[in-house]
Amino acid sequence: MNIMRSVSSARKNKHLLLDQVKLKKAQKVLGARTETETIERALEQVISEAEKDRRAWAATEKLIRSGIQIKDVFGRLNGQ
């Protein structure tokens, strides 16, 4: 997902002290060619996940406010 690339972004040089092993593992997982691309992709994923979480909570709150009755067919909502 390229959420951030669609937005006009200002690039700025940063000096970061990062764990090289973690960076290389993330680079492999993300399939990034460079360390910069690795960080960009990781940031995009974090932002995307936060937006998904926000939408899920908004939908949950809307459902709760609607007064819908939920039947606990598996017996898991009462802490069992």
Order of alpha helices (4+ residues) and beta strands (2+ residues): alpha-alpha
